[in-house]
Amino acid sequence: MFAYYLGLALRSLKRNVMLTVLMIAAIGVGIGASMTTLTVFRAMDGDPIPQKSARLFAVQIDNWGPENRSHPSSDGLDSMLSYTDGLGLMNAHAAHRQTAMYTTAMALTPSASQLKPFMVVARASYADFFPMFDVPFRFGSQWSAADDAAHADVVVITRELNDKVFGGTDSVGKTVNLDDHEYRVAGVLDAWSPLPRFYDVHSSDKRFGKGDDLYLPFTRAIDGAMTTAGGMSCKDEPSGWEGILHSECIWLQFWVELPDAAAVVRYRGALNNYAADQQRSGRFHWPPHTQLRDVRQWLIYQHVVSDEVHILVLVSFSFLFVCLLNAMGLMLAKIVGRAGEIGVRRALGAARGAIVAQWLIEAGVIGFAGGLAGLALTVLGLLGLRSLLSESMIELTRIDVADVGIAILLAVAATVLAGLYPTWRATQVQPAWALKSQ
């Protein structure tokens, strides 16, 4: 019977092409608008490292106290740590893997004469950074823990920087000149760009912006007095680099990898004990105030997806609802125009269930066609967004198989729901009245 009703639906849609096109267009425009915003929202709100997000934790410590917070958050904690706390936690070795880190800027002078010196963004971190975040390598590997301890002159560079400076060849063992100092290349990253960049969301431009160009040992960056390019908050103005290192200025990110729930409990205890030690030493004059958040919790805490994006998604689906109302009105007009046909079918013995099946299948066909049209409009909308977004944010405008399925199912389901009232009206047509009016 489904094939029979499907044939009836297709013939019915061909009778009035203009009305059919209007219904499909109404559904398609609504689906296109809602799916465009939903695709971007899902990419922004997605898990950037799903295989490990429950095992990676951002560390927070209150080192200013309740009376000296310049930018208090909901829980009175800042997203960064002081150098004193970062170094103290690194020396505690309480986590399976751990790294303090920050970004800095350096001038790279290429050996090739045809290239001019240019600035690069460097991330100072410990060797654990790479296995913690599952960073893939094209050539070589990360530097060793011994290199961290030795404050070695080594770097890991991105694939893009390797292509620019070394023509894409294996550059492991070669040197790069950074701020008039030679560094040996230990490894070259493969393509890697988690979005949002969960480990550095302190500034909004880093969340979906361009990533780092190279990485070097945290200890080497401290030795070189490489100031942070990622922002710093201070209670008092420090004097010089040594003043920064011994101050309560906050400018470091700190992440740990904890393999299981027991490790999380142990690290929470170690973190609170560290803060309690600082209180006993007289550095902190308030009870220990610390926090661990995994990747998903961290992204929510940092409001990576802004309220404006949530509102935009709500508005787009409200627009879809309006489009469905228009489609419902067109379906109702079509049913009114075909009351005589419905009356004849009822007079010949067609049950109300048969009328319902015919019209719901017809609504489903309209929804499927509207979904395809909406999918095409979604692709056009995302292509339009690409011209407005930065290169790294283009990843947010990619539609995948799941999005295709969502668009089609949403269109069919929404159209069938919109067709329920017109279908109900069709079942209320009285055969005698319809035949008499004809």
JOVENMO-V114453 format. One record per residue. N is the residue number from 0. RES is the residue in one small letter. SS is DSSP state (alpha for helix, beta for strand, coil for the rest). OMEGA is omega as a letter, one per 40 degrees, with the letter a starting at -180 (999 if undefined). BURIAL is # if it has 9 or more other C-alpha atoms within 8 Angstrom, else .. Layout:
{{N & RES & SS & OMEGA & BURIAL} {N & RES & SS & OMEGA & BURIAL}}
This chain:
{{0 & m & coil & a & .} {1 & f & alpha & i & .} {2 & a & alpha & i & .} {3 & y & alpha & a & .} {4 & y & alpha & i & #} {5 & l & alpha & i & #} {6 & g & alpha & i & .} {7 & l & alpha & a & #} {8 & a & alpha & a & #} {9 & l & alpha & i & #} {10 & r & alpha & i & .} {11 & s & alpha & a & .} {12 & l & alpha & i & #} {13 & k & alpha & a & .} {14 & r & alpha & a & .} {15 & n & coil & a & .} {16 & v & alpha & a & .} {17 & m & alpha & i & .} {18 & l & alpha & i & .} {19 & t & alpha & i & #} {20 & v & alpha & i & .} {21 & l & alpha & i & #} {22 & m & alpha & i & #} {23 & i & alpha & i & #} {24 & a & alpha & i & #} {25 & a & alpha & i & #} {26 & i & alpha & a & #} {27 & g & alpha & a & #} {28 & v & alpha & i & #} {29 & g & alpha & i & #} {30 & i & alpha & i & #} {31 & g & alpha & a & #} {32 & a & alpha & a & #} {33 & s & alpha & a & #} {34 & m & alpha & i & #} {35 & t & alpha & i & #} {36 & t & alpha & a & #} {37 & l & alpha & i & #} {38 & t & alpha & i & #} {39 & v & alpha & a & #} {40 & f & alpha & a & #} {41 & r & alpha & i & .} {42 & a & alpha & i & #} {43 & m & alpha & a & #} {44 & d & coil & a & .} {45 & g & coil & i & .} {46 & d & coil & a & .} {47 & p & coil & i & #} {48 & i & coil & a & .} {49 & p & coil & a & .} {50 & q & coil & a & .} {51 & k & coil & a & .} {52 & s & coil & i & #} {53 & a & coil & a & #} {54 & r & coil & a & #} {55 & l & beta & a & #} {56 & f & beta & i & #} {57 & a & beta & a & #} {58 & v & beta & i & #} {59 & q & beta & i & #} {60 & i & beta & i & #} {61 & d & coil & i & #} {62 & n & coil & i & .} {63 & w & coil & a & #} {64 & g & coil & a & #} {65 & p & coil & a & .} {66 & e & coil & a & .} {67 & n & coil & a & .} {68 & r & coil & a & #} {69 & s & coil & a & .} {70 & h & coil & a & .} {71 & p & coil & i & #} {72 & s & coil & a & .} {73 & s & coil & a & .} {74 & d & coil & i & .} {75 & g & coil & i & #} {76 & l & coil & i & #} {77 & d & coil & a & #} {78 & s & coil & a & .} {79 & m & coil & a & #} {80 & l & beta & i & #} {81 & s & beta & i & #} {82 & y & alpha & i & #} {83 & t & alpha & a & #} {84 & d & alpha & i & .} {85 & g & alpha & i & #} {86 & l & alpha & i & #} {87 & g & alpha & i & .} {88 & l & alpha & i & #} {89 & m & alpha & a & #} {90 & n & alpha & i & .} {91 & a & alpha & i & .} {92 & h & coil & a & .} {93 & a & coil & a & .} {94 & a & coil & i & #} {95 & h & coil & i & #} {96 & r & beta & a & #} {97 & q & beta & i & #} {98 & t & beta & i & #} {99 & a & beta & a & #} {100 & m & beta & i & #} {101 & y & beta & i & #} {102 & t & beta & i & #} {103 & t & beta & i & #} {104 & a & beta & a & #} {105 & m & beta & i & #} {106 & a & beta & i & #} {107 & l & beta & i & #} {108 & t & beta & a & #} {109 & p & coil & i & #} {110 & s & coil & i & .} {111 & a & coil & a & .} {112 & s & coil & a & .} {113 & q & coil & i & .} {114 & l & coil & i & .} {115 & k & coil & i & .} {116 & p & coil & i & .} {117 & f & beta & a & .} {118 & m & beta & i & .} {119 & v & beta & i & #} {120 & v & beta & a & #} {121 & a & beta & i & #} {122 & r & beta & i & #} {123 & a & beta & a & #} {124 & s & beta & i & #} {125 & y & coil & a & #} {126 & a & coil & i & #} {127 & d & alpha & a & #} {128 & f & alpha & a & #} {129 & f & alpha & i & #} {130 & p & alpha & i & .} {131 & m & alpha & a & #} {132 & f & coil & i & .} {133 & d & coil & a & .} {134 & v & coil & a & #} {135 & p & coil & i & #} {136 & f & beta & i & #} {137 & r & beta & i & #} {138 & f & beta & i & #} {139 & g & beta & a & #} {140 & s & coil & i & #} {141 & q & coil & i & #} {142 & w & coil & a & #} {143 & s & coil & i & .} {144 & a & alpha & i & .} {145 & a & alpha & i & .} {146 & d & alpha & i & #} {147 & d & alpha & a & #} {148 & a & alpha & a & .} {149 & a & alpha & a & .} {150 & h & coil & a & #} {151 & a & coil & i & #} {152 & d & coil & a & #} {153 & v & beta & i & #} {154 & v & beta & i & #} {155 & v & beta & a & #} {156 & i & beta & i & #} {157 & t & coil & i & #} {158 & r & alpha & a & #} {159 & e & alpha & i & .} {160 & l & alpha & i & #} {161 & n & alpha & i & #} {162 & d & alpha & a & #} {163 & k & alpha & a & .} {164 & v & alpha & a & #} {165 & f & alpha & i & #} {166 & g & coil & i & .} {167 & g & coil & i & #} {168 & t & coil & i & .} {169 & d & coil & a & .} {170 & s & coil & a & #} {171 & v & coil & a & #} {172 & g & coil & i & .} {173 & k & coil & a & .} {174 & t & beta & i & .} {175 & v & beta & i & #} {176 & n & beta & a & #} {177 & l & beta & a & #} {178 & d & coil & i & .} {179 & d & coil & i & .} {180 & h & beta & a & .} {181 & e & beta & i & #} {182 & y & beta & i & #} {183 & r & beta & i & #} {184 & v & beta & i & #} {185 & a & beta & a & #} {186 & g & beta & i & #} {187 & v & beta & a & #} {188 & l & beta & i & #} {189 & d & coil & i & #} {190 & a & coil & a & .} {191 & w & coil & i & .} {192 & s & coil & i & .} {193 & p & coil & i & .} {194 & l & coil & e & #} {195 & p & coil & a & #} {196 & r & coil & a & #} {197 & f & coil & a & #} {198 & y & coil & i & .} {199 & d & coil & a & #} {200 & v & coil & a & #} {201 & h & coil & i & #} {202 & s & coil & a & .} {203 & s & alpha & a & .} {204 & d & alpha & i & .} {205 & k & alpha & a & #} {206 & r & alpha & a & #} {207 & f & coil & a & #} {208 & g & coil & a & #} {209 & k & coil & a & .} {210 & g & coil & i & .} {211 & d & coil & a & #} {212 & d & coil & i & #} {213 & l & beta & a & #} {214 & y & beta & i & #} {215 & l & beta & a & #} {216 & p & beta & i & #} {217 & f & alpha & a & #} {218 & t & alpha & i & #} {219 & r & alpha & i & #} {220 & a & alpha & i & #} {221 & i & alpha & i & .} {222 & d & alpha & a & .} {223 & g & coil & i & .} {224 & a & coil & a & .} {225 & m & coil & a & #} {226 & t & coil & a & .} {227 & t & coil & i & #} {228 & a & coil & a & .} {229 & g & coil & i & #} {230 & g & coil & a & .} {231 & m & coil & i & .} {232 & s & beta & a & .} {233 & c & coil & i & #} {234 & k & coil & i & .} {235 & d & coil & a & .} {236 & e & coil & i & .} {237 & p & coil & i & .} {238 & s & coil & i & .} {239 & g & alpha & a & .} {240 & w & alpha & i & .} {241 & e & alpha & i & .} {242 & g & alpha & i & #} {243 & i & alpha & a & #} {244 & l & alpha & a & #} {245 & h & coil & a & .} {246 & s & coil & i & #} {247 & e & coil & i & #} {248 & c & coil & a & #} {249 & i & beta & a & #} {250 & w & beta & a & #} {251 & l & beta & i & #} {252 & q & beta & i & #} {253 & f & beta & a & #} {254 & w & beta & i & #} {255 & v & beta & i & #} {256 & e & beta & a & #} {257 & l & coil & a & #} {258 & p & coil & a & .} {259 & d & coil & a & .} {260 & a & alpha & i & .} {261 & a & alpha & i & .} {262 & a & alpha & i & #} {263 & v & alpha & i & #} {264 & v & alpha & a & .} {265 & r & alpha & a & .} {266 & y & alpha & i & #} {267 & r & alpha & i & #} {268 & g & alpha & i & .} {269 & a & alpha & a & #} {270 & l & alpha & i & #} {271 & n & alpha & i & #} {272 & n & alpha & i & .} {273 & y & alpha & i & #} {274 & a & alpha & i & #} {275 & a & alpha & i & #} {276 & d & alpha & i & .} {277 & q & alpha & i & #} {278 & q & alpha & a & #} {279 & r & alpha & a & .} {280 & s & coil & i & .} {281 & g & coil & i & .} {282 & r & coil & i & .} {283 & f & coil & i & #} {284 & h & coil & a & .} {285 & w & coil & i & .} {286 & p & coil & i & .} {287 & p & coil & a & #} {288 & h & coil & a & .} {289 & t & beta & i & #} {290 & q & beta & i & .} {291 & l & beta & i & #} {292 & r & beta & i & #} {293 & d & beta & a & #} {294 & v & alpha & a & #} {295 & r & alpha & i & #} {296 & q & alpha & a & .} {297 & w & alpha & a & #} {298 & l & alpha & i & #} {299 & i & alpha & a & #} {300 & y & alpha & a & .} {301 & q & coil & i & .} {302 & h & coil & a & .} {303 & v & coil & i & #} {304 & v & coil & a & #} {305 & s & coil & i & .} {306 & d & alpha & i & .} {307 & e & alpha & i & .} {308 & v & alpha & i & #} {309 & h & alpha & i & #} {310 & i & alpha & i & .} {311 & l & alpha & i & #} {312 & v & alpha & i & #} {313 & l & alpha & i & .} {314 & v & alpha & a & .} {315 & s & alpha & i & #} {316 & f & alpha & i & #} {317 & s & alpha & i & .} {318 & f & alpha & i & #} {319 & l & alpha & i & #} {320 & f & alpha & i & #} {321 & v & alpha & i & #} {322 & c & alpha & i & #} {323 & l & alpha & i & #} {324 & l & alpha & i & #} {325 & n & alpha & i & #} {326 & a & alpha & i & #} {327 & m & alpha & i & #} {328 & g & alpha & i & .} {329 & l & alpha & i & #} {330 & m & alpha & a & #} {331 & l & alpha & i & #} {332 & a & alpha & i & .} {333 & k & alpha & i & .} {334 & i & alpha & i & #} {335 & v & alpha & i & .} {336 & g & alpha & a & .} {337 & r & coil & i & .} {338 & a & alpha & i & #} {339 & g & alpha & i & #} {340 & e & alpha & a & .} {341 & i & alpha & i & #} {342 & g & alpha & i & #} {343 & v & alpha & i & #} {344 & r & alpha & i & #} {345 & r & alpha & a & #} {346 & a & alpha & i & #} {347 & l & coil & i & .} {348 & g & coil & i & .} {349 & a & coil & i & #} {350 & a & coil & i & .} {351 & r & alpha & i & .} {352 & g & alpha & i & .} {353 & a & alpha & i & .} {354 & i & alpha & i & #} {355 & v & alpha & a & #} {356 & a & alpha & a & #} {357 & q & alpha & a & #} {358 & w & alpha & i & #} {359 & l & alpha & i & #} {360 & i & alpha & i & #} {361 & e & alpha & i & #} {362 & a & alpha & i & #} {363 & g & alpha & i & #} {364 & v & alpha & i & #} {365 & i & alpha & i & #} {366 & g & alpha & i & #} {367 & f & alpha & i & #} {368 & a & alpha & i & #} {369 & g & alpha & i & #} {370 & g & alpha & i & #} {371 & l & alpha & i & #} {372 & a & alpha & i & #} {373 & g & alpha & i & #} {374 & l & alpha & i & #} {375 & a & alpha & i & #} {376 & l & alpha & i & #} {377 & t & alpha & i & #} {378 & v & alpha & i & #} {379 & l & alpha & i & .} {380 & g & alpha & i & #} {381 & l & alpha & i & #} {382 & l & alpha & i & #} {383 & g & alpha & i & .} {384 & l & alpha & a & #} {385 & r & alpha & a & #} {386 & s & coil & a & .} {387 & l & coil & a & .} {388 & l & coil & i & .} {389 & s & coil & a & .} {390 & e & alpha & a & .} {391 & s & alpha & a & .} {392 & m & alpha & i & #} {393 & i & alpha & i & #} {394 & e & alpha & a & .} {395 & l & alpha & a & #} {396 & t & alpha & i & #} {397 & r & coil & i & .} {398 & i & coil & a & .} {399 & d & coil & a & .} {400 & v & alpha & i & .} {401 & a & alpha & i & .} {402 & d & alpha & i & #} {403 & v & alpha & i & #} {404 & g & alpha & i & .} {405 & i & alpha & a & .} {406 & a & alpha & a & #} {407 & i & alpha & a & #} {408 & l & alpha & i & #} {409 & l & alpha & a & #} {410 & a & alpha & a & #} {411 & v & alpha & a & #} {412 & a & alpha & a & #} {413 & a & alpha & a & #} {414 & t & alpha & i & #} {415 & v & alpha & i & #} {416 & l & alpha & i & .} {417 & a & alpha & a & #} {418 & g & alpha & a & #} {419 & l & alpha & a & #} {420 & y & alpha & i & .} {421 & p & alpha & i & #} {422 & t & alpha & i & #} {423 & w & alpha & i & #} {424 & r & alpha & i & #} {425 & a & alpha & a & #} {426 & t & alpha & a & #} {427 & q & coil & i & .} {428 & v & coil & i & #} {429 & q & coil & a & .} {430 & p & alpha & a & #} {431 & a & alpha & a & .} {432 & w & alpha & a & #} {433 & a & alpha & a & #} {434 & l & alpha & i & #} {435 & k & alpha & a & .} {436 & s & alpha & i & .} {437 & q & coil & 999 & .}}
